[in-house]
Amino acid sequence: QAARSRQMAGISFFFYETLWNLTAEPTVDRQTTLRRLFSAPALRPSLLQHWTPPN
């Protein structure tokens, strides 16, 4: 909500090592799922080249 209220689009991702490692799913399956979720490259504004925040 905080990102969207500032007219930003995105996903917050929190990595908890214990949740990642203590699961029955194989690591390869989890990595494959993450790659599918984030398969498209993200376009990011450059904060160093004439970026201004949205009004």
Secondary structure, 3 states (H helix, E strand, C coil): CHHHHCCCCCCCCCCCHHHHHCCCCCHHHHHHHHHHHCCCCCCCCCCCCCCCCCC
